[in-house]
Amino acid sequence: MKPDNHPAIPSPRIGVLLINLGTPDAPEAGAVRRYLAEFLSDRRVVEIPPIAWQPILRGIILRTRPAKSAEAYRQVWGDDGSPLAAITKRQAEGLRDAFGKGVLVDWAMRYGNPGIADRLNAMKAAGCERILIAPLYPQYCAATTATANDAAFAALEGMRWQPAMRTLPPYYDDPAYIGALKTSVEEGIAALNFEPDTILASFHGMPERTLELGDPYHCHCRKTARLLADALGRDVMVAFQSRFGRAKWLEPATDTVLAELPGKGIGKVAVVTPGFSADCVETLEEIAIRGRETFLESGGTDFAALPCLNASAVGLAMLRTILHRELAGWVDAA
């Protein structure tokens, strides 16, 4: 029996923390500047030595880029705020009762709010003695998956009573993920008023040197597209978007591909973004708005940006499947 003066201890629980990249707090230059300063100062994201990179970041990029990026965010910002944050929140809410009463599902952003450390501390305070860290990146990349895990484990340094931790592996070739993509793409195409000549899978770009250094991201993206093509029974083209800076990036580039397709006799295209678990500025502004403009101005006639899995029924079912697998033993014990 505990003595009367014993500190209150909540009942033991298990936690699942969904993590996505991040977003500014508002579609305004100041908020975007704070977000970019955090994001682009991450050594996992920009691998240039800080002594060379920080003067460029502080002296040029953070003076010029925030206003342009804020305009992009304004075009996709909703009544519930940032699309990425709003969708990630809905994903967590959709999984709230998926694993039993003893499992708490929460969400966080690697950059911006809510922060990973804040949510881990809240989960520990709520009694979570075991926590599954779930970066929602199907394809592994050091600049996404690894830095999310880095932040989670760094948060443990400030905890006297640390929870046990697991991390979600990449799921780029998981049958549940490929099946969900297949269903989502087929439903998206069925809702169109045209039949696309081709499907283009656009993944977020990375500097080519990341492949040379051993990052498996490029291979994971290619395998996802290959498996999706097999599942759909039709070809799927691959391209990489969001180039930044002067370094050579993975190719082909999405904007270049979209500009060239009409000249090759492809006038109708559907773009899917399987590397993004939730729609965000990169899918809603870069692809659905600017990508559309590029394609149509180049002579294309019909363009569709298919939605990400988001918090759709098929998307949540996929997340339940892969997360339940990683909770094996913990959930059974609970």
Secondary structure as the mmCIF struct_conf table of DSSP 4:
data_model
#
loop_
_struct_conf.conf_type_id
_struct_conf.id
_struct_conf.beg_label_comp_id
_struct_conf.beg_label_asym_id
_struct_conf.beg_label_seq_id
_struct_conf.end_label_comp_id
_struct_conf.end_label_asym_id
_struct_conf.end_label_seq_id
TURN_TY1_P TURN_TY1_P1 ASP A 4 ASN A 5
HELX_LH_PP_P HELX_LH_PP_P1 HIS A 6 ALA A 8
HELX_LH_PP_P HELX_LH_PP_P2 PRO A 10 PRO A 12
STRN STRN1 ARG A 13 THR A 23
BEND BEND1 ASP A 25 GLU A 28
HELX_RH_AL_P HELX_RH_AL_P1 ALA A 29 PHE A 39
TURN_TY1_P TURN_TY1_P2 LEU A 40 SER A 41
TURN_TY1_P TURN_TY1_P3 ARG A 43 VAL A 45
BEND BEND2 ILE A 48 ILE A 48
HELX_RH_AL_P HELX_RH_AL_P2 PRO A 50 ILE A 56
HELX_RH_PI_P HELX_RH_PI_P1 LEU A 57 ILE A 61
HELX_RH_AL_P HELX_RH_AL_P3 LEU A 62 VAL A 76
STRN STRN2 GLY A 78 GLY A 78
TURN_TY1_P TURN_TY1_P4 ASP A 79 ASP A 80
STRN STRN3 GLY A 81 GLY A 81
HELX_RH_AL_P HELX_RH_AL_P4 PRO A 83 GLY A 94
TURN_TY1_P TURN_TY1_P5 LEU A 95 ASP A 97
BEND BEND3 ALA A 98 PHE A 99
TURN_TY1_P TURN_TY1_P6 LYS A 101 GLY A 102
STRN STRN4 VAL A 103 GLY A 112
BEND BEND4 ASN A 113 PRO A 114
STRN STRN5 GLY A 115 GLY A 115
HELX_RH_AL_P HELX_RH_AL_P5 ILE A 116 ALA A 125
TURN_TY1_P TURN_TY1_P7 ALA A 126 GLY A 127
STRN STRN6 CYS A 128 PRO A 135
BEND BEND5 PRO A 138 GLN A 139
HELX_RH_PI_P HELX_RH_PI_P2 ALA A 142 ALA A 146
HELX_RH_AL_P HELX_RH_AL_P6 THR A 147 LEU A 156
TURN_TY1_P TURN_TY1_P8 GLU A 157 GLY A 158
BEND BEND6 ARG A 160 TRP A 161
HELX_LH_PP_P HELX_LH_PP_P3 GLN A 162 PRO A 163
STRN STRN7 ALA A 164 THR A 167
HELX_LH_PP_P HELX_LH_PP_P4 LEU A 168 PRO A 170
TURN_TY1_P TURN_TY1_P9 TYR A 172 ASP A 173
HELX_RH_AL_P HELX_RH_AL_P7 PRO A 175 ALA A 190
TURN_TY1_P TURN_TY1_P10 ALA A 191 ALA A 191
BEND BEND7 LEU A 192 PHE A 194
BEND BEND8 ASP A 197 ASP A 197
STRN STRN8 THR A 198 HIS A 204
STRN STRN9 PRO A 207 PRO A 207
HELX_RH_AL_P HELX_RH_AL_P8 GLU A 208 GLU A 212
TURN_TY1_P TURN_TY1_P11 LEU A 213 GLY A 214
HELX_RH_AL_P HELX_RH_AL_P9 TYR A 217 LEU A 232
TURN_TY1_P TURN_TY1_P12 GLY A 233 GLY A 233
BEND BEND9 ARG A 234 ARG A 234
STRN STRN10 VAL A 236 GLN A 241
BEND BEND10 GLY A 245 ALA A 247
STRN STRN11 TRP A 249 TRP A 249
BEND BEND11 LEU A 250 PRO A 252
STRN STRN12 ALA A 253 ALA A 253
HELX_RH_AL_P HELX_RH_AL_P10 THR A 254 GLU A 260
TURN_TY1_P TURN_TY1_P13 LEU A 261 LEU A 261
HELX_RH_3T_P HELX_RH_3T_P1 PRO A 262 LYS A 264
TURN_TY1_P TURN_TY1_P14 GLY A 265 GLY A 265
STRN STRN13 LYS A 268 VAL A 272
TURN_TY1_P TURN_TY1_P15 PRO A 274 GLY A 275
BEND BEND12 SER A 277 ALA A 278
HELX_RH_AL_P HELX_RH_AL_P11 VAL A 281 VAL A 281
HELX_RH_PI_P HELX_RH_PI_P3 GLU A 282 GLY A 291
HELX_RH_AL_P HELX_RH_AL_P12 ARG A 292 GLU A 297
TURN_TY1_P TURN_TY1_P16 SER A 298 GLY A 299
STRN STRN14 ASP A 302 ALA A 305
BEND BEND13 LEU A 309 LEU A 309
TURN_TY1_P TURN_TY1_P17 ASN A 310 ALA A 311
BEND BEND14 SER A 312 SER A 312
HELX_RH_AL_P HELX_RH_AL_P13 ALA A 313 GLU A 326
TURN_TY1_P TURN_TY1_P18 LEU A 327 GLY A 329
HELX_RH_AL_P HELX_RH_AL_P14 TRP A 330 ALA A 333
#
